[in-house]
Amino acid sequence: GAHAALAIAADLRGEEPPPLRFGYVLQCVSLGRRDGVIQPVRADDSPRARVLTGRPAAYVKEQVVVSTVRMLRLASRRPSAIRYVPGFG
């Protein structure tokens, strides 16, 4: 949302829109409710050496989903509660 607004504003001013920089921190895979794989990755999506598996990975994956849903609900109720940090995401 924030990046799109900046891109539209730049376009209206006749300027080049800022590039979108995006990268993941983790790749999460659920293997049922009690099993999963968590692989930390670099910004270019290449894997890092460590891997988390089993129930701990399933728990981390569930927390990622829960926190994402909470942030979306918060943003829908109070958009000003979510801050845009230029250069991050």
MDAnalysis code that builds the backbone (N, CA, C; Angstrom):
import MDAnalysis as mda
import numpy as np

u = mda.Universe.empty(267, n_residues=89, atom_resindex=np.repeat(np.arange(89), 3), trajectory=True)
u.add_TopologyAttr("name", ["N", "CA", "C"] * 89)
u.add_TopologyAttr("resid", np.arange(1, 90))
u.add_TopologyAttr("resname", ["GLY", "ALA", "HIS", "ALA", "ALA", "LEU", "ALA", "ILE", "ALA", "ALA", "ASP", "LEU", "ARG", "GLY", "GLU", "GLU", "PRO", "PRO", "PRO", "LEU", "ARG", "PHE", "GLY", "TYR", "VAL", "LEU", "GLN", "CYS", "VAL", "SER", "LEU", "GLY", "ARG", "ARG", "ASP", "GLY", "VAL", "ILE", "GLN", "PRO", "VAL", "ARG", "ALA", "ASP", "ASP", "SER", "PRO", "ARG", "ALA", "ARG", "VAL", "LEU", "THR", "GLY", "ARG", "PRO", "ALA", "ALA", "TYR", "VAL", "LYS", "GLU", "GLN", "VAL", "VAL", "VAL", "SER", "THR", "VAL", "ARG", "MET", "LEU", "ARG", "LEU", "ALA", "SER", "ARG", "ARG", "PRO", "SER", "ALA", "ILE", "ARG", "TYR", "VAL", "PRO", "GLY", "PHE", "GLY"])
u.atoms.positions = np.array([
    [0.790, -1.181, 0.000],
    [0.000, 0.000, 0.000],
    [0.841, 1.257, 0.000],
    [1.785, 1.370, 0.951],
    [2.589, 2.586, 1.057],
    [3.477, 2.760, -0.166],
    [4.077, 1.684, -0.633],
    [4.939, 1.784, -1.814],
    [4.124, 2.173, -3.042],
    [2.935, 1.611, -3.175],
    [2.068, 1.960, -4.306],
    [1.716, 3.443, -4.269],
    [1.425, 3.970, -3.083],
    [1.102, 5.394, -2.955],
    [2.291, 6.260, -3.357],
    [3.493, 5.873, -2.942],
    [4.689, 6.626, -3.323],
    [4.918, 6.572, -4.829],
    [4.672, 5.414, -5.427],
    [4.847, 5.262, -6.874],
    [3.845, 6.123, -7.640],
    [2.601, 6.150, -7.185],
    [1.572, 6.972, -7.839],
    [1.914, 8.454, -7.704],
    [2.330, 8.865, -6.507],
    [2.690, 10.270, -6.289],
    [3.864, 10.674, -7.180],
    [4.865, 9.810, -7.294],
    [6.011, 10.105, -8.162],
    [5.566, 10.218, -9.615],
    [4.702, 9.318, -10.039],
    [4.200, 9.346, -11.418],
    [3.432, 10.640, -11.695],
    [2.619, 11.075, -10.751],
    [1.857, 12.314, -10.923],
    [2.772, 13.534, -11.015],
    [3.935, 13.456, -10.367],
    [4.911, 14.547, -10.441],
    [5.793, 14.435, -11.679],
    [5.587, 13.372, -12.468],
    [6.406, 13.159, -13.654],
    [7.769, 12.569, -13.342],
    [7.907, 11.979, -12.164],
    [9.173, 11.389, -11.737],
    [9.141, 9.877, -11.899],
    [10.307, 9.292, -11.853],
    [10.426, 7.834, -11.899],
    [9.985, 7.266, -10.545],
    [9.086, 6.279, -10.531],
    [8.676, 5.683, -9.254],
    [9.857, 4.978, -8.586],
    [9.858, 4.940, -7.256],
    [10.950, 4.250, -6.563],
    [10.881, 2.749, -6.832],
    [12.027, 2.089, -6.916],
    [12.003, 0.637, -7.132],
    [11.454, -0.074, -5.894],
    [10.798, -1.178, -6.113],
    [10.293, -1.988, -5.006],
    [11.385, -2.957, -4.587],
    [11.830, -2.834, -3.357],
    [12.812, -3.759, -2.805],
    [12.070, -4.695, -1.863],
    [12.199, -5.977, -2.115],
    [11.449, -6.953, -1.327],
    [12.285, -8.211, -1.165],
    [12.275, -8.762, 0.013],
    [12.956, -10.027, 0.240],
    [12.353, -10.742, 1.430],
    [12.388, -12.037, 1.394],
    [11.909, -12.844, 2.510],
    [13.019, -13.036, 3.532],
    [12.644, -13.368, 4.742],
    [13.585, -13.718, 5.798],
    [13.583, -15.229, 5.989],
    [12.395, -15.823, 5.848],
    [12.213, -17.267, 6.045],
    [11.365, -17.847, 4.929],
    [11.579, -19.097, 4.648],
    [10.651, -19.880, 3.833],
    [10.039, -20.907, 4.782],
    [8.732, -20.959, 4.834],
    [8.019, -21.854, 5.747],
    [7.199, -22.856, 4.944],
    [7.272, -24.112, 5.345],
    [6.469, -25.157, 4.712],
    [5.795, -25.963, 5.812],
    [4.473, -26.054, 5.755],
    [3.734, -26.909, 6.684],
    [3.657, -28.315, 6.119],
    [3.897, -29.263, 6.979],
    [3.758, -30.676, 6.618],
    [2.750, -31.290, 7.583],
    [1.535, -30.780, 7.533],
    [0.517, -31.164, 8.501],
    [0.530, -30.192, 9.667],
    [-0.341, -30.411, 10.640],
    [-0.453, -29.499, 11.784],
    [0.712, -29.629, 12.753],
    [1.417, -30.749, 12.718],
    [2.458, -30.993, 13.717],
    [3.859, -31.137, 13.149],
    [4.040, -30.784, 11.894],
    [5.355, -30.948, 11.287],
    [5.566, -29.845, 10.259],
    [6.797, -29.424, 10.113],
    [7.089, -28.377, 9.146],
    [8.576, -28.216, 8.935],
    [8.909, -27.312, 8.034],
    [10.297, -26.973, 7.733],
    [10.392, -25.453, 7.653],
    [11.367, -24.892, 8.352],
    [11.656, -23.464, 8.294],
    [13.085, -23.321, 7.793],
    [13.257, -22.575, 6.705],
    [14.580, -22.363, 6.114],
    [14.849, -20.865, 6.056],
    [15.773, -20.361, 6.872],
    [16.155, -18.952, 6.717],
    [16.768, -18.728, 5.334],
    [16.479, -17.574, 4.742],
    [16.990, -17.256, 3.402],
    [17.572, -15.844, 3.380],
    [18.404, -15.600, 2.384],
    [18.952, -14.268, 2.146],
    [17.931, -13.453, 1.346],
    [18.207, -12.165, 1.184],
    [17.282, -11.281, 0.463],
    [17.040, -11.741, -0.968],
    [18.018, -12.438, -1.570],
    [17.836, -12.944, -2.939],
    [17.153, -14.312, -2.952],
    [16.668, -14.747, -1.804],
    [15.938, -16.006, -1.617],
    [16.837, -17.241, -1.641],
    [18.143, -17.061, -1.609],
    [19.034, -18.221, -1.526],
    [19.060, -18.709, -0.076],
    [19.122, -20.026, 0.134],
    [19.017, -20.573, 1.483],
    [20.248, -20.312, 2.342],
    [20.000, -20.170, 3.622],
    [21.089, -20.119, 4.609],
    [21.291, -21.539, 5.132],
    [22.344, -21.739, 5.897],
    [22.736, -23.091, 6.309],
    [21.772, -23.736, 7.310],
    [21.212, -22.973, 8.219],
    [20.400, -23.564, 9.289],
    [19.002, -23.928, 8.801],
    [18.456, -24.984, 9.376],
    [17.103, -25.440, 9.056],
    [16.439, -25.857, 10.360],
    [15.171, -25.495, 10.519],
    [14.378, -25.917, 11.671],
    [13.307, -26.861, 11.156],
    [13.144, -28.007, 11.813],
    [12.174, -29.003, 11.355],
    [11.304, -29.478, 12.513],
    [10.282, -30.256, 12.152],
    [9.432, -30.905, 13.149],
    [8.437, -29.968, 13.796],
    [8.078, -30.294, 15.046],
    [7.090, -29.497, 15.781],
    [7.523, -28.055, 16.005],
    [8.809, -27.815, 16.347],
    [9.214, -26.413, 16.505],
    [8.995, -25.596, 15.226],
    [9.259, -26.184, 14.079],
    [9.039, -25.487, 12.808],
    [7.553, -25.236, 12.573],
    [6.713, -26.201, 12.903],
    [5.267, -26.025, 12.754],
    [4.778, -24.890, 13.656],
    [5.339, -24.791, 14.864],
    [4.966, -23.722, 15.786],
    [5.372, -22.352, 15.223],
    [6.598, -22.249, 14.722],
    [7.054, -20.985, 14.138],
    [6.163, -20.594, 12.964],
    [5.855, -21.543, 12.104],
    [4.991, -21.283, 10.939],
    [3.630, -20.769, 11.393],
    [3.062, -21.397, 12.409],
    [1.762, -20.960, 12.929],
    [1.845, -19.532, 13.467],
    [2.936, -19.191, 14.145],
    [3.095, -17.840, 14.677],
    [3.241, -16.812, 13.558],
    [3.885, -17.180, 12.471],
    [3.988, -16.288, 11.311],
    [2.592, -15.985, 10.769],
    [1.774, -17.017, 10.632],
    [0.412, -16.839, 10.117],
    [-0.420, -15.997, 11.081],
    [-0.371, -16.320, 12.365],
    [-1.157, -15.596, 13.367],
    [-0.763, -14.122, 13.401],
    [0.537, -13.837, 13.394],
    [0.970, -12.437, 13.460],
    [0.595, -11.677, 12.188],
    [0.625, -12.337, 11.048],
    [0.219, -11.690, 9.798],
    [-1.257, -11.313, 9.838],
    [-2.093, -12.229, 10.286],
    [-3.530, -11.956, 10.387],
    [-3.785, -10.824, 11.378],
    [-3.081, -10.832, 12.514],
    [-3.255, -9.753, 13.499],
    [-2.872, -8.397, 12.915],
    [-1.766, -8.339, 12.186],
    [-1.334, -7.070, 11.599],
    [-2.324, -6.581, 10.539],
    [-2.873, -7.495, 9.750],
    [-3.874, -7.100, 8.755],
    [-5.133, -6.563, 9.423],
    [-5.563, -7.201, 10.500],
    [-6.741, -6.711, 11.236],
    [-6.473, -5.342, 11.834],
    [-5.290, -5.183, 12.434],
    [-4.931, -3.898, 13.019],
    [-4.892, -2.812, 11.946],
    [-4.294, -3.107, 10.812],
    [-4.196, -2.126, 9.728],
    [-5.570, -1.740, 9.193],
    [-6.510, -2.686, 9.179],
    [-7.850, -2.368, 8.679],
    [-8.616, -1.482, 9.654],
    [-8.327, -1.612, 10.942],
    [-9.028, -0.814, 11.953],
    [-8.346, 0.527, 12.208],
    [-7.019, 0.502, 12.210],
    [-6.245, 1.707, 12.510],
    [-5.052, 1.795, 11.562],
    [-5.244, 2.285, 10.353],
    [-4.145, 2.346, 9.383],
    [-2.921, 3.099, 9.894],
    [-3.120, 4.090, 10.745],
    [-1.986, 4.865, 11.254],
    [-1.120, 4.067, 12.228],
    [-1.605, 2.920, 12.682],
    [-0.835, 2.099, 13.621],
    [0.319, 1.375, 12.937],
    [0.242, 1.230, 11.626],
    [1.286, 0.541, 10.872],
    [2.163, 1.593, 10.214],
    [3.429, 1.577, 10.549],
    [4.371, 2.564, 10.016],
    [5.086, 2.025, 8.788],
    [5.235, 2.889, 7.793],
    [6.028, 2.551, 6.609],
    [7.459, 3.000, 6.867],
    [8.395, 2.084, 6.748],
    [9.805, 2.406, 6.937],
    [10.474, 2.364, 5.565],
    [10.814, 3.517, 4.995],
    [11.445, 3.518, 3.671],
    [12.706, 2.659, 3.654],
    [12.853, 1.884, 2.601],
    [14.017, 1.020, 2.470],
    [13.883, -0.315, 3.164],
    [12.798, -0.522, 3.904],
    [12.574, -1.791, 4.597],
    [11.315, -2.417, 4.032],
    [11.495, -3.439, 3.222],
    [10.343, -4.129, 2.657],
    [9.764, -3.498, 1.448],
])
